[in-house]
Amino acid sequence: MPDRERRRAIGVFAAAAIAFLLALFSPLPIAGATAAHAGPAELGFCGGDDWEPSIAAGSSGHVYVLITHYQGNTACDPASGRHDARIMIQVSGDGGKTFGPPRVVANAPGGIAYPSQADPAIAVNQANGAVYVSFLAYGLSGGHTDVYVAKSTDSGRSFTAVKVNSHDCKNCDHPKILASGRDVYVAYSQATNHFISLSTDAGRSFTETDVLRQGVVGFAEGGVLDAHGNAWFTWADSRASSCKGVPAVDYRVSKTLAGTAKTRFADVATGDQGPACPFKPKCGFSFFGPQDDIGIDAAGTLYLVWQQGQHPGTRGSPPVVNLSRCSSGCTSGSSWSFAGRVDDKNASGCAGSACYALFPAIAGGSRGQIHVTWFDDRNGAPINHRNGWNVWYRTSTDGGARWTTPGRRMSAYMPAESQSRRAGFLFPYGDYMRIELNPNCGGKPVMVWGEGHDWKGGPSAPGHVNYRSLC
């Protein structure tokens, strides 16, 4: 999120100068990262500072991972100090087994040298392989923020970026992107305004429409396409500017008719105020606050995963992850049904049920099949939410009525990463992760997430992006 323009404290300016000098004489590494089936692999830079990744897979053997890169620890690798606050892409041409080095997507989108970029999302047009990356560009003056889409027709080797917001976007946030045929949809928000920007010419130009004014601070969180090319997005909309209250957030799902900006919304659930961040000064806006994500299976059933306190009606109650689903008439809230709880954070550890289950992500497969990931800190010792974090995964073949196994730990001890411990990493780095089904290996999941020391990061405590394939 843009409010992560935080750090740059004492010592960072000196580090930046050293990094600049090193960059003048040091080539960018060309070695790719190997993704072992047995466990996670590090992407980004060995010195960080990388967070909030996104992932997409194409049917031609390509897997794409985006990272938001900030200046990292150059002692590990001089390249870690370059490309501060830039969206970067790593590409696999062998179905996600190995990845090439990170490359900047668009250093000066629209010919403008924005100081910062953030919030990347990615979509692949499965018909022709075109890659679309949405992101925020900001920092020129006040809270002015632009939303861009960069398109690649050469498997991520080069990009052309266009601005998609036509109004003066003050603090626009959380763009999410979908691509179908010549239609490209970008959902994002500005305070109470919910925008859909639509391209019907394969990303060359966009038309922005304010499709809803409701709530106080809106966030687009995820999106899926149905078999008819309709675009479905999920939103977590704060009722107050502080995202506090009981409830604090309305979880909404929107449907945009294929090739148009005509959009309808359904109110599906609500979420209460999340717990406070354990660091001082505070983390970003409502960092542990309510979040949701959307998936769709081959039969067209929609699934919403969403956070709620384990004691509904209590502010700051330890979060859990719930599931709702809908098979028809999904623009009506009454067509959605509660399916149950997803996480099993209490299966081990989690003394007093005090641990948190956060930041869910979901992908749908064949009829009734869903794959879900989340962060939780059940392994914390003590459970102070500053250690023992891991990524967990579950799958269901009957729409979440039952789960095939207990939660499986996807993250692992990474000795080369300073935030990693045997029980887990110290803190989630960024407030979302992503999961995608990889068509290059029978639709099995691949996933990416960020691990950190704290919310702040920086060269002395860099975060890292890790990737895991279940192919």
N, C-alpha and C positions, 0 to 999 in steps of 0.2 A: 504494500500500500504506500502511497506517496508520503504519508506521515512518518515513514521510516527515515526520512532525511533528518537524521538525528545525530549522530556521533560527530566525527571530525573534531575530537577533543585534543588535549595536549598530547603532543608526540605524533599525531597523525600528519601534521604538516611537514615535519621532518621526514617522516617515512615516505611521504609523497615525493619529496625532493630526491631522496635516494632512489626511489622506484623510477623516477623519470630518467635519472642518469644511467641507471642499469638498463632501462628500456632502450636507450640510444644504441647500446652495444650488444644487446642480447637478442638472438632470434627467438621467435615464437616456437615452442616445442611442436613437433609434428607427430609424435607418437600418439596413437589412439588409446582409449581406455578399454580394457577387457572386461566384459560382463560375465562373470562366472555363474553357471547355473546353481552352484551350491550356496551362493550367498550374494550379498550386495556388492556393487562396484562403485567406486568414486568417479563422478563426473565433475566438470568444471575444472578448477585449478587446485593443485595440491596445497597452495597457500591460501585458498579461499579468495575472497569472502563472497560466497555464493548462496543465494536463497530463493525461495518461492519459485520452484520449477514448474514446467508444464510438459506434457508428452503427447505425441500422436504417432500412429503407425499407418503406413500405406501398404497397399497390397503388392507393391513391386519390390518388396524386400527391404524397404526403408523404415527406420524408426527415427523420430526426431525428438530431441529434448531441448527445451529452452531453460535458461537460467537468467536470473538477474545478478549481474556481477558487480561487486564493489571492490575497492582497493583492498587487497589481501596482504598476507605475510610474504614479503619478497625473499626472505631467507631461504624458503623452500624452493621458490621459482620466481625469477624476476618478472615473468609474464603475469604473475598474480597481482602485480601492482598497476597494471594497465587497464584501460577501458573502464574506468570508474563509472558506476551507475549506468551501465549499458546492458541491453538485452542481447544475449548471445545464444547461438545454436550449436548443438553437436549432432552429427548425423551418422547413423549406422546404415551401411549398405548391405549388411548380411543378416538382416532380420533381428538386430538387437544384440548380436554376439560381441561386436566390437564397435567403438565409436571413434570418429576423428576428433581433432582438437576443437576447442571452442572458437567460434567466429562471430564477430559483431553482425547483427542483422541489418541495422540501419543507423550509422553513426550520427548523421545529420538529416533526419527525415524531413522531407519538404525543403531541403537545403538550409535548414535552421539548426544552429548548434545549441539545442536544448541542454541545460546542465545535467538533467536527470531523466531516466526512463525507469519504468516499473510495471508491475502487474501483467506479465506476458501470458498470452493464451494462444493456442495453435489449433488449426484444423487442416485436414488434408482432403482434397476432392478425390474421392476414390475412383472416379471415372477417368480422370486424366493425370492424376498425380500432383496437381498444383498444390503448393503449400502456402497457407495464409497465417500470418502472425499478427495478433492485435496487441497493443501495448499503450501505455501512457507516456507522454513526453511533457515535461514541465520544468519550472524553475526560472523562467525568464523574468517574470514579474508577479509579485503577489501570489495569489492562489491560482493563477491561470494555468490550465491543463488542457492539452490536446490529446485526442484519441487517434491513433494511426493504425492502419493495416498495411503490412508489408507482404508482397506476393513474390513467390519464387516459382519459376517453371523449369528449373534445372536441379531439382532435388536438394534445394537449400544452399546451393553454391553462391547465388547472388539474389538480391531482393530489390524491388522497387516499392517505395512506400507512398501512400496517399493519406491525407487527413480525412476523417469520416465525420467529425462534428462540424456543423455549419454555424452554430451559435458560439458565443464567447463562453467557454466552458470553465467555470470557476470550481475547482475541486471535483471535477468528474472522476469517477472511480470504477474499478473492477470491470473492465471490458471482458466480455466472453464472446467467442466467435464460432460460427458454424458455416459450412460451405456445402452446397448441393447444386450440381450442374453449373449454371452461370450465376446462381444466386448466392450471395454472401451476406450473412446477418451478423451484426455486432450489437450486443446488449450492454448497456452501461447506465450509470445513474449520476445525477447531480442533485444532492439533497432530496427533495420530494419527487423530483422528475425521473421518470423511467424512459430511457431512450432506446429505440431500435433504429440503427442505421442500416439501410439495405442497398446492396449493389445488385443490379440485374445484368451487369456487363462484365462479370467475372473479376470484379475488384478494381476496375479502372476508375469508377466514380461511385459515390454514395449519396443517398438521400436520408437525412435525419428526421425522425418523427418522435415527438413526445407522446408516448402511448398511454401513460398513466401519471397522474399526480396524486400521490397518496403516501401517507407516512411522513416521517421527518428526514431520515437519512436512509436511502435505499442502497442495496448492494446486489448486483447480479452475481450469482455464485456458480452456475454451471449450465450446460445446454446439451440437447440431443435433437436429432432429426428423426421424424417418423418415416414410414414407408412411402408416404405421399409427398415428402419434401417439406412438410410443415416444421417450423422451428419452435422447439419448446425450451424455455429458460426457467430457471428457478431463482428466486429472489429472497433475501432476508432483509426486511424493512423495519428499521428502528422506529419506535413510536415517539422517542424523545431524542434530542440532540446528544445526550449522554449515553444512549443505549442502556439506560437503567429503568427498572420497573418490573412489575409482575402483572401481565407479561411485558416484555421489553421489545419483542420482535414479532412481526407477522411473517410467516412463511408463505410465499405466493408462488404459483406456477403460471406462466404465460404461454399462450399458443399464438404464433404468428403464421398466418396462412401463406402457403408457398408462393413465392414471387411477389408478395405484397407486404405492406406494413400493418395490415389489419390484425389487431392483437386483442385477445381477451385474456382475462386473469381469473384465477381461482384462489381463494384463501383456503389453505390446506391445514395449517397448524399454527401454534404460537410457541415462542420460547421465552423463558424468563431470563432476567439479568444474570450474566455469567459471573464467575468468581474474579477477584482482583488479581492482577499480575503480581508475581512474587518479587519483582525487582523495583528498585527506586533509582531514578525517577521511573514513572510508570512506563509500561510498554505502549505500543500504538493504540489507536482508538479501539476500545472494547476488544482487546486481543483475544481474551477467552470467552467472548460473547457468543451468542447464538449464530450458527452457520448451518447451511444445508447444501445438498447436491442432488442431481437428477440422473437417472438412468432409464433405459428402455430395452426390453427384450425383443426377441424375434417375432413374438406374437403381438407386439404393440402395447404391451402393458407398461405403464410408467411407474417408476419407483422414486420416492423421495426419502433420503436419509437426512435427519435433522437432530440438532442438539437440544437437549432440555435438561434442567436440573433433576437429579434423582429424587428430589422432594419438591414436586411442582408447587408453585406458590411461595417458595422460599428464595429470597434473593441470594445469589452467590452459592447456591447448592452445587455440590460436585456434579459436573456434567456427565450425561450418558448419551448414547446415540440411539435414536428411534428410527423406525421404518414405516412409511405409509405407501399405499399403492392404489392404482386406478387402471381399469381396463377399458372404460368407455365413458364418454361424456365428461372428460377430464377438465373442462373449463368451468365446471361447477364444483364447488367445494364439497357438496354432499355426495359426489361420486367417488370421493377418496375415502379409503378405509385404513384404520390403524392396524398394522401387521404385527407390531411388537418391537422388542428391543433387539438391537444388533450386537452391541459390544458385550463382552464377558469379562470386563475389567476385574470382577470379583473372583474370577476362577482361581487366582493365586495371588499372594501378597495383598496389596491394597487394604492394609489394616484399617478397620473401622469404616470401610467403603469410602475412604477419604480421597482416593486417587481420582484423576480426571480422565474422561474419554472425550476426545476433541477432534475437530477438523475432519469429518467423514468425507469419503469419496466413494463413488459407486459406478460400476459399469454393468450393463446387461448383456447377456449372451443369448443362448437358445431359449425356447419357451420356458419361462419360470426360473431361468438361471440368472443369478446375480452374484457379483463379486464386490465386496466392500472392504475398505481399509479405514483405519483411524489411528490417531496417536493415543497412547495412555501411559501413565507413569506408575503402574502397579508394582514395578520393581524398585521403586524409590526406597531408599534407606538413609535417612527418614523420608517419609512422604511429605516433603515440603515443596514439591513441584519444581525443584531445581536439580533433579537427578532421576535416573531410572526410567527415562522416556524411551519408548520403542514404537515402531509401526507394527500394527496387528492387522490380520487379514482373515476373513471368513467368506464362505460361499454357500449358496443355497440353490437347490434345484426345484423348489416348489414356491418360489416367490417370497421366501423369508418366513414361511410357516415353521420350517425346521432348518437347522444348519448342519452341514455335513460333518464338520469337526469343530472342536473348540477353536478359539482364536489362535492363529499361527503367527509367531514372531517373524517378521520380515527383515527388520534391521538386525545388525550384528555388531560385535566389537570390531572396530576399525583401528588398528594400532597406529596407523599413520595420521589419524585425525585427532587433534587435541581435545575435542569435545567428547570423544567416545570413551566409554567405560564398559567393563564386562557386563554390567547389569543393564546398560543402556546409555543413551547420550544425555547430556545435561539439560537441554531445552529444545523445544521445537523451533526451527528457524524458518519463520514465515507461518502464516495462519492458513495455509492450505497445502495439500499434497494432491497428486493426480494418479489415477489408474486408468489403463487403456487395455483393450483386448487386441492382441497382435494377430492380424490375419496371416502372417507369415509362418505361424506355428500352430495352426488349428484353433485360433481364437483364445489362446491362453493369455493370462494377464501379464503386463509389464507395468511397473510403477516407479515413481520418482518422489523424493521428499527432501526436506532440508533439515539439517541437524546443527545445533549451535551451542555455545556456552551460555548465552543469555539472549535477550532480544536485541541488544545493541550491536554486537559484533565488532567489526573493525580489524585492522591489521594485527593487533595483539590478542584478539580472541575471535578468529575468523570462523564462519560457518561453512559447511560443505553440503553439496548436493549428492545424494546417493541414489542409485538405480538398481532395481532388481527385476529379473525376468523369471517367470515360472514355466518358460518354454522347455 
